Amino acid sequence: MKKLAILNCKSLKMDHKCKASEMYSRSAQFRSQVKLFELAYDAWAILSTEYGLITPDTIIKPYNKNLCNSNSSRLNVTNKITQQELDVWINNVITSPILNQYDEIHFHVSLSYWNPIKSFLTNSKFIHVKQQVNPGLVILRYDEALEHFKSTGQLDLTIISEKRVSLDPEIAKQWYHPIHGSHFGFARDISKKFGVDEGNLCRVSRGINKQTCGWVIDNTLIPYLKFNPSRNQWALTKTK
């Protein structure tokens, strides 16, 4: 039985034209997933917002497009695709010849990629592998699944999807932004409301990074945050 793993594209990308396998390799989550896929599956592919379902060797250019369509409740998500673009994307994915080449296909993708296509993929060979909410947990679970496969030769998807009580839960915090003001909550709350990468927000929440996309938990850093329009990025000009 030939098995295919599919993962979704990542916001962290290279800044030059290259293979898809390289384009998203800046993402730790992407690298962790691919390590498992290359051992446990016959092949793997990528669900790209811009290019649809592609193989790792596909040559692509950098892009900035968000799968959240125009009807999404998420705020301040730049480059949302329109409903018409979403319809075209869905058709390109579900009619891809890649899907006909395998006996079992596991979609290791977030709900924003799975929900638009799930009603069209009713064959039992299509399986959605639920992802953890916290990006750090996603990486941890794929690393655990990889070690399990190395030691047993068995792919255990429950390791990736199962819910567990966190031994180091994130604490809700007060968040600050030069434009969006002050908001209290978890990293996932800011991510859902403003379309910011949750993994990077978690790094700020845990004190690993000082800011991401202008969001900080130390409001004394606000005067030092500057936006660079040419790079579409926020940065700290200096530390306090």
Secondary structure, DSSP 8 states (H G I E B T S, - for coil): --EEEEEE--S---SS-EEHHHHTTT-HHHHHHHHHHHHHSSEEEEEETTTEEE-TT-EE-----EEEETT---SS-TTEE-HHHHHHHHHHHHT-GGGGG-SEEEEE--HHHHTTTGGG--STTEEE----SSHHHHHHHHHHHHHHHHHHS---THHHH-----SS----EEEEETTTEEEEE-HHHHHHHH---HHHHHHHHTTSSS-BTTBBS-GGGGGGEEEETTTTEEEESS--
